[in-house]
Amino acid sequence: MVSSPHEAMHQIFREDPELFARALPRAGIPFPEPTSIQFLDTDLTEIKPLARRVDTLLRIDTADNGGYPLAFESQGKPDQEKHSSWTYYLAYLYAKYQLPPILLVLCRDKNTASWAANPIRIGLPTHTSIAVFPLVLGPDNLPTIIDPDEAEQDIPLAVLSALAHAKDPALPAILEALATALANVGGNTLDDWAEYTEIGLGDTPARALWRNLVAMRPSRFPGSGTIVEEYRIKGFTQGEAEGRAKGEAEGRAQGEAEGRAQGEAEGRAQGRAQDILRILDLRGIAVPEAARERITSCTDLDALGVWLDRSLTAADTEELFAQE
């Protein structure tokens, strides 16, 4: 069954077709500069009832030659059956377009990337009839972008880096840099790529961390169940939105403006405290009981905001409370 992370890894090249031309050199793979790019039909089915579909397919034109078809395959794990499929794809594309086809495999873990990079040789031990040499983009050769300024210069590449390093210990720092870059850019870019990143991370702890790093606007993927649909309160993290709603309910019960304001402030503080504890838990940081009590009992939103920022990178709770 095709998953959202699988789709996100190759559909990012539909969002930004020129991304591959920037990503490959960053991975140490020289490639000619494209002069034009056009989408091709991904259906490689023959007249016989045997359906074969490549994930994403582009035609790339260059100044040096007649161009080439570029097939993208998002691969989540080693699968020996893919060898015959990939060989078929390239043979079919060459026969159909009379141009040299290229296969680019997109991987989210090092083991799969290493497997996918192995040449595919078909023939007898004494003679290779067909040889396939896939190009691979994955955590080994895609940059780890943890600088917000670098991420802001090329948002799609930063998103691809985050998806490719979804199982990397450095992912929290990558997501923090991406969230900062998107906040700096703002507008539709923030909305679109923030939600795309969440979809691409799939049902993992990293998705929960991402939901706490960005505040989003109404969804452009209705029914996706992302934070964009679930929380429409702009400017608040998930915990703050929950806290704010709780605070407003408490305030209304008191029946006075003062009580409502106080309830909202307390709710926001409680929500922010829960965000801090959630992020520390996702990062595997032990929280002693004294530190937990200090966080949950704090009502100073400024102090909680500092702790929330530090929770993304702090090595322990002592570093969380440093210089206080």
Sequence and secondary structure as in RCSB ss.txt:
>XXXX:A:sequence
MVSSPHEAMHQIFREDPELFARALPRAGIPFPEPTSIQFLDTDLTEIKPLARRVDTLLRIDTADNGGYPLAFESQ
GKPDQEKHSSWTYYLAYLYAKYQLPPILLVLCRDKNTASWAANPIRIGLPTHTSIAVFPLVLGPDNLPTIIDPDE
AEQDIPLAVLSALAHAKDPALPAILEALATALANVGGNTLDDWAEYTEIGLGDTPARALWRNLVAMRPSRFPGSG
TIVEEYRIKGFTQGEAEGRAKGEAEGRAQGEAEGRAQGEAEGRAQGRAQDILRILDLRGIAVPEAARERITSCTD
LDALGVWLDRSLTAADTEELFAQE
>XXXX:A:secstr
   HHHHHHHHHHHH TTHHHHHHHHTT     EEEEEE   B   SSS   B SEEEEEEESSSS EEEEEEEE
SS  THHHHHHHHHHHHHHHHH S  EEEEEESSHHHHHHHTS EEEEETTEEEEEE  EEESTTTS     HHH
HHH HHHHHHHHHHTTTSTTHHHHHHHHHHHHHHH HHHHHHHHHHHHHHH SSHHHHHHHHH    S SSTTS 
 HHHH   TT  HHHHHHHHHHHHHHHHHTSHHHHHHHHHHHHHHHHHHHHHHHHHHTT    HHHHHHHHH   
HHHHHHHHHHHTT SSHHHHTTT 
